[in-house]
Every structure is written in C-alpha cells, then in structure tokens.
Amino acid sequence: MIIDPTDLDAASNYKLLIGSVIPRPIAWVSTVSKDGVGNLAPISFFTVVGRKPPRVSLTLQPRADGVNLKDTFVNIRDTGEFVSNMATFPHAADVQLSAVDYPADVDEFEVLGLDAVPSTAVVPPRLAEAPIALECKVFKIFSSPDGLGNVVWADVVRFYVRDDLYLPSGRIDIPALSPIGRLAAEFSVTDTTFVPPLEPDELLRRSGQRMRRLDGRNDDFAAVDSVAWSASGAVAGD
C-alpha cells in the first residue's frame, strides 16, 4: 500500500509515524516551573543530535486537547533546563501514569511517590530510581508556525551514571539495563541482544513471529485503537 500523507489529517499521519519509527527511546523528563513546581513526563520523540558538545533533541506536541502546551515544554521554555531520566522496565507503570494531563500545579514526583535527587548543574532534580540521567540546558528551540509543535535542542552539561553501570573503559554496561521504548501507544522492553549474523535456523524460527505480549492481551490487541489513546501520548488506560 502506498499512502500519500497529504491525503491524511494530522492524527492519521501521526498514527503512521509512531507505528513506523520504532522502537523509540523514552526521555522521562523532569522539569521545574518558574513557580517552583516539579514535573515529570515521558517524551518519546527523543534522540541524539551531537557529541561535542553532547546534544539531545526533544519534540513536544500540545496537550491532548490540541490547544494548550504541555507543562514540560512550558517549563523548559521558561527556565531553559531539564533532566532526561532513563525509563526502565521496573517503572513502566509510573512512566505511563506520568503521561496523564495533570494540572500545572501538580507535582508528578509527589503524585507517583517517586524520589527526586538534586542535580549537579541544573535546577530540575533527577529521578533517584533512574540508572542514567542527563542534565540538560537549552541550546535552541524550533517552533511550528502555530506555536504548538516545538523541538528543543539541549546540551548535556552533566551525565549521571549509576556506579555499577560505568565500566573502566568509559562505556556503559548495557546488558545490565532494561530500558523501555515506545511502540505507537504501547511499550517494549529491550531484554535481548545479538551481534549479526545469526544462525539460519534462528532466523527461520523467528521469521513471521508476532511480538510476545507481556500483559496477557490477545496478539491482535492495539492500544492505539483504544478510546483512551490520544496523539499527545496521554493514555490513561484501555
């Protein structure tokens, strides 16, 4: 099937994008408003854009209503700082709950009972439970003509890496992690690794297999088609 995106509305194009660019890493972003209110939210349009200085990118859409800006972006815009915490499997439920559109005066750290630890070089705290965190300062913000879609480029000014994960070579012990990623409106966990090529029998065994579900739902379940799904990522449940 060949699809012309100009024939589709924004929501339809978004469904194709989030089902095609997978898995996407999740930046579990902690910020503080100019009034001092903490915020924690997952952003899955997240990637690396440079190494000297180390620089990352966040793309932030409006809230589920399609009109108001997310607190995460407002805080980043107003203060110029944030922390990207690594989202891992043990905290998948908290990651999901932190995507709910809470009022701006609600601190997700408090609502979810998560521990905040002071950062070294920025005001927003890092998540105590996160094995890796990037303290970031804004380099530049790119905004869409309507001002609702925004891309943030930020420099990593400090890395936090849990001691047991930092190897003598300066690399990170990746197999010791269980990072989660975004698959459309669902999550994945990275718990297998390999270096190609694999044995032909292994390739044949896995050919055509559907993903293994961990939640007990049917193989054909798609959260993106559920009533609670929204293009903002604020999924409250089924």
Secondary structure, 3 states (H helix, E strand, C coil): CCCCHHHCCHHHHHHHHHHHCCCEECEEEEEECCCCCEEEEEECCEEEEEECCEEEEEEECECCCCCCECHHHHHHHHHCEEEEEECEHHHHHHHHHCCCCCCCCCCHHHHHCCCEECCCCCCCCEECCCCEEEEEEEEEEEECCCCCCEEEEEEEEEEEECHHHECCCCCECHHHCCEEEEECCEEEECCCCCCCCCCHHHHHHHCCCCCCCCCCCCCCCCHHHCCCCCCCCCCCCC
